[in-house]
Amino acid sequence: MKLKQRVVLLAILLVIFIFTKVFLIDNLDTSAANREDQRAFHRMMAGLRVELVPKLDHTLQSPWEIAAQWVVPREVYPEETPELGAILHAMATKKIIKADVGYKGTQLKALLILEGGQKVVFKPKRYNRDYVVEGEPYAGYDRHNAEVAAFHLDRILGFRRAPLVVGRFVNLRTEIKPVATEQLLSTFLTVGNNTCFYGKCYYCRETEPACADGDTMEGSVTLWLPDVWPLQKHRHPWGRTYREGKLARWEYDESYCDAVKKTSPYDSGPRLLDIIDTAVFDYLIGNADRHHYESFQDDEGASMLILLDNAKSFGNPSLDERSILAPLYQCCIIRVSTWNRLNSLKNGVLKSALKSAMAHDPISPVLSDPHLDAVEQRLLSVLATVKQCTDQFGMDTVLVEDRMPLSHL
């Protein structure tokens, strides 16, 4: 064989070797990532049922201190939370030492201070579990049980971006009124034999109070994030106009995602993938009302999209509002870890996991069966949407690696 032919042959063999090595390394990395996703899924399932117990083992810290130390830029609580039951128990039972009108917003809520100085947001019960909210997908009052269910779904999906939430019964006469501010007290009234209040918010009206069953009111309490982590509010790029006859650009422009990708903070970092994770989350719970979102302040797009205010969810189990998924089907990208988790939850696993996670909540059953069935069906729609994207653009384009190391030190 001539020297020139040998050189060409060696060059070809070298190229084949390099491509084979790269291919094998890439597959090994992907396989390792998938195995870690599976391990994470099994850890989540093993710790799914949270019993509300008062005891904190092996610590001299208060439940509030532990929860505050959990918060880091990319998650509100860590993957393994042996103290979660004790923290939720404290939220559901600790003495209320002050009650005030809720922070600014459109919906009725109260701000409570629990023993030990911890702030929580109380959202009162407005509907029975089987009530169906008709009309627009964002219609109706806030649903307190939706906050509880959304928190546990956040755990199941492995996002860990929703503040802690638990159901609670409060006696308005003995627990709230004695410690209420004048502003909150002025909104109390009696309807029949029931104690009611209407609070102070954009849509709060004396003619539309929330009423207890006698003096006892069911609601949800959401743990206030630590003050050392101030929040920054952002307009959601896929937000609705809320004006009849006026569409947002994403509702008529199929190339809208290309424009979003050119603007900060969606042109780099994890924020766009967070938006798509949130679209999946919101579609599963039926939340079409995320017109704004919060992240930690001065984060330059690096911190997570925090899953706050999920109460406009689980209103109508028969309504699957596909437009909620617009970030997913317009951008056609999704995290590999999210895709792996969604696939692990099909074939009835999601419904079973959600029921199990909420079983010990004080207001259990948190959701009616039709809502649990709806979540299961919506999961199939999400998987089908991703399949359409991969059929069109290929797995390598649609499935994006975005694994950021987290630290709780």
LINMOVEN-V530166 format. One record per residue. N is the residue number from 0. RES is the residue in three letters. PHI is phi in whole degrees, -180 to 180 (* if undefined). OMEGA is omega as a letter, one per 40 degrees, with the letter a starting at -180 (none if undefined). Layout:
N:RES:PHI:OMEGA ; N:RES:PHI:OMEGA
This chain:
0:MET:*:a ; 1:LYS:-67:a ; 2:LEU:-59:a ; 3:LYS:-63:i ; 4:GLN:-66:i ; 5:ARG:-64:i ; 6:VAL:-62:i ; 7:VAL:-63:a ; 8:LEU:-63:i ; 9:LEU:-63:i ; 10:ALA:-62:i ; 11:ILE:-64:i ; 12:LEU:-62:i ; 13:LEU:-65:i ; 14:VAL:-63:i ; 15:ILE:-61:i ; 16:PHE:-62:a ; 17:ILE:-63:a ; 18:PHE:-65:i ; 19:THR:-64:a ; 20:LYS:-64:i ; 21:VAL:-61:a ; 22:PHE:-62:a ; 23:LEU:-66:i ; 24:ILE:-63:i ; 25:ASP:-61:i ; 26:ASN:-69:i ; 27:LEU:-64:i ; 28:ASP:-62:a ; 29:THR:-64:i ; 30:SER:-63:i ; 31:ALA:-63:i ; 32:ALA:-64:i ; 33:ASN:-64:i ; 34:ARG:-65:i ; 35:GLU:-66:i ; 36:ASP:-62:i ; 37:GLN:-67:i ; 38:ARG:-63:i ; 39:ALA:-63:i ; 40:PHE:-62:a ; 41:HIS:-67:i ; 42:ARG:-65:i ; 43:MET:-61:a ; 44:MET:-64:a ; 45:ALA:-67:a ; 46:GLY:-105:a ; 47:LEU:-68:a ; 48:ARG:-77:a ; 49:VAL:-113:i ; 50:GLU:-86:a ; 51:LEU:-81:a ; 52:VAL:-124:a ; 53:PRO:-79:a ; 54:LYS:-86:i ; 55:LEU:-106:a ; 56:ASP:-83:i ; 57:HIS:57:i ; 58:THR:-155:i ; 59:LEU:-102:a ; 60:GLN:-82:i ; 61:SER:-79:i ; 62:PRO:-59:a ; 63:TRP:-69:i ; 64:GLU:-65:a ; 65:ILE:-63:a ; 66:ALA:-63:a ; 67:ALA:-66:a ; 68:GLN:-73:i ; 69:TRP:-68:a ; 70:VAL:-72:i ; 71:VAL:-135:a ; 72:PRO:-57:a ; 73:ARG:-113:i ; 74:GLU:-164:a ; 75:VAL:-88:i ; 76:TYR:-147:a ; 77:PRO:-79:a ; 78:GLU:-65:a ; 79:GLU:-105:a ; 80:THR:-134:i ; 81:PRO:-63:a ; 82:GLU:-90:a ; 83:LEU:-59:a ; 84:GLY:-60:i ; 85:ALA:-70:i ; 86:ILE:-68:i ; 87:LEU:-64:i ; 88:HIS:-62:i ; 89:ALA:-63:i ; 90:MET:-62:a ; 91:ALA:-86:a ; 92:THR:-132:a ; 93:LYS:-60:a ; 94:LYS:-60:i ; 95:ILE:-86:a ; 96:ILE:-105:i ; 97:LYS:-158:i ; 98:ALA:-137:a ; 99:ASP:-142:i ; 100:VAL:-64:a ; 101:GLY:-70:i ; 102:TYR:-63:a ; 103:LYS:-58:a ; 104:GLY:167:a ; 105:THR:-95:a ; 106:GLN:-119:a ; 107:LEU:-66:i ; 108:LYS:-160:i ; 109:ALA:-129:i ; 110:LEU:-100:a ; 111:LEU:-113:i ; 112:ILE:-111:a ; 113:LEU:-94:i ; 114:GLU:-51:a ; 115:GLY:100:i ; 116:GLY:87:a ; 117:GLN:-83:i ; 118:LYS:-85:i ; 119:VAL:-137:i ; 120:VAL:-103:i ; 121:PHE:-102:i ; 122:LYS:-115:a ; 123:PRO:-81:i ; 124:LYS:-67:i ; 125:ARG:-120:a ; 126:TYR:-129:i ; 127:ASN:-72:a ; 128:ARG:-62:a ; 129:ASP:-93:i ; 130:TYR:-72:i ; 131:VAL:-106:i ; 132:VAL:-85:a ; 133:GLU:-90:i ; 134:GLY:99:a ; 135:GLU:-60:a ; 136:PRO:-64:i ; 137:TYR:-108:a ; 138:ALA:-75:i ; 139:GLY:88:i ; 140:TYR:-74:i ; 141:ASP:-60:i ; 142:ARG:-108:a ; 143:HIS:-63:a ; 144:ASN:-68:i ; 145:ALA:-65:i ; 146:GLU:-62:i ; 147:VAL:-64:a ; 148:ALA:-64:a ; 149:ALA:-64:i ; 150:PHE:-60:a ; 151:HIS:-72:i ; 152:LEU:-64:i ; 153:ASP:-58:i ; 154:ARG:-63:a ; 155:ILE:-66:i ; 156:LEU:-75:i ; 157:GLY:78:i ; 158:PHE:-75:a ; 159:ARG:59:a ; 160:ARG:-118:i ; 161:ALA:-104:i ; 162:PRO:-60:a ; 163:LEU:-65:a ; 164:VAL:-138:i ; 165:VAL:-147:i ; 166:GLY:-76:i ; 167:ARG:-154:i ; 168:PHE:-103:i ; 169:VAL:-126:i ; 170:ASN:-94:a ; 171:LEU:-64:a ; 172:ARG:-76:a ; 173:THR:-98:a ; 174:GLU:-103:a ; 175:ILE:-101:a ; 176:LYS:-59:i ; 177:PRO:-65:a ; 178:VAL:-117:a ; 179:ALA:-81:i ; 180:THR:-71:i ; 181:GLU:-60:a ; 182:GLN:-63:i ; 183:LEU:-72:a ; 184:LEU:-58:a ; 185:SER:-67:a ; 186:THR:-102:i ; 187:PHE:-82:i ; 188:LEU:-157:i ; 189:THR:-115:i ; 190:VAL:-120:a ; 191:GLY:63:i ; 192:ASN:-101:a ; 193:ASN:-109:i ; 194:THR:-84:a ; 195:CYS:-135:i ; 196:PHE:-151:a ; 197:TYR:-122:i ; 198:GLY:62:a ; 199:LYS:-141:i ; 200:CYS:-164:a ; 201:TYR:-61:a ; 202:TYR:-105:a ; 203:CYS:-73:a ; 204:ARG:-135:i ; 205:GLU:-62:a ; 206:THR:-79:a ; 207:GLU:-131:a ; 208:PRO:-78:i ; 209:ALA:-94:a ; 210:CYS:-117:i ; 211:ALA:-81:i ; 212:ASP:-91:a ; 213:GLY:75:i ; 214:ASP:-106:a ; 215:THR:-94:a ; 216:MET:-115:i ; 217:GLU:-85:i ; 218:GLY:-166:i ; 219:SER:-122:i ; 220:VAL:-122:i ; 221:THR:-112:a ; 222:LEU:-71:i ; 223:TRP:-70:i ; 224:LEU:-69:a ; 225:PRO:-57:a ; 226:ASP:-64:i ; 227:VAL:-73:i ; 228:TRP:-117:i ; 229:PRO:-63:a ; 230:LEU:-100:i ; 231:GLN:-121:a ; 232:LYS:-95:a ; 233:HIS:-130:i ; 234:ARG:-74:a ; 235:HIS:-72:a ; 236:PRO:-63:i ; 237:TRP:-108:i ; 238:GLY:-73:i ; 239:ARG:-88:i ; 240:THR:-83:a ; 241:TYR:61:i ; 242:ARG:-124:a ; 243:GLU:-62:i ; 244:GLY:85:i ; 245:LYS:-116:a ; 246:LEU:-93:i ; 247:ALA:-76:a ; 248:ARG:-59:a ; 249:TRP:-66:a ; 250:GLU:-81:i ; 251:TYR:-132:a ; 252:ASP:-105:a ; 253:GLU:-68:i ; 254:SER:-97:a ; 255:TYR:-57:a ; 256:CYS:-60:i ; 257:ASP:-61:i ; 258:ALA:-70:i ; 259:VAL:-61:a ; 260:LYS:-64:a ; 261:LYS:-94:a ; 262:THR:-113:i ; 263:SER:-76:e ; 264:PRO:-95:a ; 265:TYR:-91:a ; 266:ASP:-85:i ; 267:SER:-161:i ; 268:GLY:77:a ; 269:PRO:-90:a ; 270:ARG:-64:a ; 271:LEU:-64:i ; 272:LEU:-66:i ; 273:ASP:-64:i ; 274:ILE:-58:a ; 275:ILE:-72:i ; 276:ASP:-55:a ; 277:THR:-67:i ; 278:ALA:-62:i ; 279:VAL:-62:i ; 280:PHE:-58:a ; 281:ASP:-66:i ; 282:TYR:-65:a ; 283:LEU:-63:a ; 284:ILE:-93:i ; 285:GLY:78:a ; 286:ASN:-98:i ; 287:ALA:-106:a ; 288:ASP:-119:a ; 289:ARG:-88:a ; 290:HIS:-79:i ; 291:HIS:-132:i ; 292:TYR:-148:a ; 293:GLU:-118:i ; 294:SER:-133:i ; 295:PHE:-73:a ; 296:GLN:-69:i ; 297:ASP:53:a ; 298:ASP:-96:a ; 299:GLU:53:i ; 300:GLY:83:a ; 301:ALA:-89:a ; 302:SER:-80:a ; 303:MET:-77:i ; 304:LEU:-80:a ; 305:ILE:-85:a ; 306:LEU:-87:i ; 307:LEU:-91:i ; 308:ASP:54:a ; 309:ASN:-106:a ; 310:ALA:-80:i ; 311:LYS:-89:a ; 312:SER:-125:i ; 313:PHE:51:i ; 314:GLY:-91:a ; 315:ASN:-140:a ; 316:PRO:-67:a ; 317:SER:-89:a ; 318:LEU:-104:i ; 319:ASP:-107:a ; 320:GLU:-81:a ; 321:ARG:-62:a ; 322:SER:-61:i ; 323:ILE:-60:a ; 324:LEU:-84:a ; 325:ALA:-53:i ; 326:PRO:-58:i ; 327:LEU:-72:a ; 328:TYR:-81:i ; 329:GLN:-88:i ; 330:CYS:-89:a ; 331:CYS:53:i ; 332:ILE:-137:i ; 333:ILE:-158:i ; 334:ARG:-62:i ; 335:VAL:-59:a ; 336:SER:-63:i ; 337:THR:-67:i ; 338:TRP:-61:i ; 339:ASN:-62:a ; 340:ARG:-66:i ; 341:LEU:-61:i ; 342:ASN:-67:i ; 343:SER:-70:a ; 344:LEU:-99:a ; 345:LYS:-80:a ; 346:ASN:62:i ; 347:GLY:88:a ; 348:VAL:-67:a ; 349:LEU:-62:a ; 350:LYS:-60:a ; 351:SER:-63:a ; 352:ALA:-65:a ; 353:LEU:-66:i ; 354:LYS:-61:a ; 355:SER:-66:a ; 356:ALA:-63:a ; 357:MET:-95:a ; 358:ALA:-61:a ; 359:HIS:-98:i ; 360:ASP:-67:a ; 361:PRO:-56:a ; 362:ILE:-103:i ; 363:SER:-60:e ; 364:PRO:-74:a ; 365:VAL:-76:a ; 366:LEU:-123:i ; 367:SER:-79:a ; 368:ASP:-59:i ; 369:PRO:-58:i ; 370:HIS:-70:i ; 371:LEU:-64:i ; 372:ASP:-64:a ; 373:ALA:-65:i ; 374:VAL:-60:i ; 375:GLU:-63:i ; 376:GLN:-69:a ; 377:ARG:-67:i ; 378:LEU:-58:i ; 379:LEU:-62:i ; 380:SER:-67:i ; 381:VAL:-64:i ; 382:LEU:-61:i ; 383:ALA:-67:i ; 384:THR:-64:i ; 385:VAL:-64:i ; 386:LYS:-61:i ; 387:GLN:-61:i ; 388:CYS:-66:a ; 389:THR:-67:i ; 390:ASP:-64:a ; 391:GLN:-84:a ; 392:PHE:-115:a ; 393:GLY:95:a ; 394:MET:-61:a ; 395:ASP:-64:i ; 396:THR:-84:a ; 397:VAL:-80:a ; 398:LEU:-89:a ; 399:VAL:-112:i ; 400:GLU:-80:i ; 401:ASP:-154:a ; 402:ARG:-112:a ; 403:MET:-108:i ; 404:PRO:-64:a ; 405:LEU:-113:a ; 406:SER:-133:i ; 407:HIS:-115:a ; 408:LEU:-79:none
